[in-house]
Amino acid sequence: MIRFENVGLRYGMGAEILRDLSFEIPARSFQFLSGPSGAGKTSLLRLLFLSLKPTRGLISVFGKDRSRISRRELPYIRRRIGVVFQDFRLLDHMTTYENVALPLRVRGRDEASYKNDVTELLKWVGLGERMHVLPPVLSGGEKQRAAIARALIEQPEILLADEPTGNVDPPLARRLLRLFIELNRLGTAVVIATHDLGLMEQVDARRMILSGGRLDIYD
Amino acid sequence: MTEIVPGASFTEDGIADGEAALPRTQRRMAPIVPAQNVAGRALISVIAIMTFLSCLTLGAVTLVRDTAAVWESQISREATIQIKPAEGLDMEAALEKAAEVASGFPGITGARIVDREATARLLEPWLGAGLNIDELPVPRLVIVTINEAYPPNFGRLRAAIAAEVPQATLDDHRTWVDRLVTMARTTVTIGIAALALMLTATVLSVVFATRGAMAGNGHIIEVLHFVGAEARFIAKEFRRHFLSTGMKGAAAGGIAAIVVFVVVSFWSARNLATPEADQATALFGNFAIGASGYAGVALIVLLVGVLTAATSHMTVVAYLTDIETRQTD
């Protein structure tokens, strides 16, 4: 689904922070992306999400060469990739419901066509009662779940989550993990960037460990 | 999601809620671009003030331009034939002759002799009342009315009159008109330059204020971009929001300027008989800016609104380009 071949990334004139990354994320797969702080997990996620271009190497997304994807095509490809940002990026002037519905709204869809789906999804992530609340009122865990729901509403083929359990207590982290597993079971490929070893030990999944700019994969 | 997660719920984990509390009344979706914040209100104020000042400048320029045109046409509507007394000249016959020659000339609509009483009245401030005009060698005047559409050839008219009445001279007020025209044109030019500066200042302040108001919306553009919104969708949302903001401010400024014009015009009309107002009217007409003035105000309001929307559009496009090309910097 997403394939990296000898990908390197540097910021400005600095040293390469990602070096010779070659890997593939198959459809319906589940993997953790880990490594020490500053190892480049977020940069790698940004490469996966097409918000950064590699300095060298080849990235192909859904069979398309990244360097040949035009700006016009980018939104359509992004809709197939769900992202949960570390800082949630919820819009404070919109309710939880409106935030989660945003990806559908920007596609010009009529509210009547997605209202039930959004409501169902919010109930599924446990935010049924917080649907009409503005994000500043939500707790860290609730914001996290709202951000996850927004990433899932378009039923993406792949979900990228950056430290999705970074702001929640261990019991909630376990529940969120089960949510991701359930999602994967339903057919979505999942990449979870985390440095929470405890979380990774709970699931027997592929591990991609970044260190010193290089990637080691343990299947 | 309903299809792919049939009945799926995290109740067993304690996450999912029981019955979701739906709102009693359906609320409208929040706009993509949030309604007014402090920066938005400041933008409206800046736009309103700058539009008001621009409209006032435009009104003043319109007023001066119209007044200058009136001065010019009133003066050039008339010319004067002056006959100086000379030994053995029959003044009355000379006046008649000059009037006759002038009125028969093409481009002249009439000639009127300023009679003895009127001449005496003209000289009264200097020579006092009860003046016997025959005792003094006083020059006499014939006022010639000119057809403004087809003015006469003043050179030929002058020659024709001089041939019949050698003591007569024709004053077509050219020197005076030229001076007035030059003054009026200078005034209008200065006015237009002031208007150009004012409009430039308006454009710049609107552009910078809009960019200022947009600065707080960067995260919205970014989120919309990352949830897969097309650039033109994002640009459209911001353009629409800022067009409405710009039009609100511009309309407020334009209406305030029109109110000022109407009030001043009303005041000058009410005080028409007083010396102060007469003086002002003599200089500036009746303070009405006319249809072209109001059309100008409407044009400025529209221009400012469009400018605000265009600036927000360009800011969004620049921001998106920056996100896209922001490479490893």
Interface residues (C-beta under 8 A of the other chain):
Chain A: L9 R10 Y11 G12 F49 S51 L52 K53 T55 R71 R72 L74 P75 Y76 R78 R79 V83 F85 R89 L90 L91 H93 M94 T95 E98 A101 L102 P103 R105 V106 R107 G108 E111 N116 D117 T119 E120 L121 L122 K123 W124 V125 G126 L127 G128 E129 M131 H132 R145 R150 L152 I153 E154 Q155 L172 R174 R175 R178 L179 E182 L186 G187
Chain B: M1 T2 I4 V5 A8 S9 F10 D13 G14 I15 A16 D17 E19 A20 A21 L22 P23 R27 M29 A30 I32 P34 A35 H219 I220 E222 V223 L224 F226 V227 G228 A229 E230 A231 F233 I234 I323 E324 Q327 T328 D329
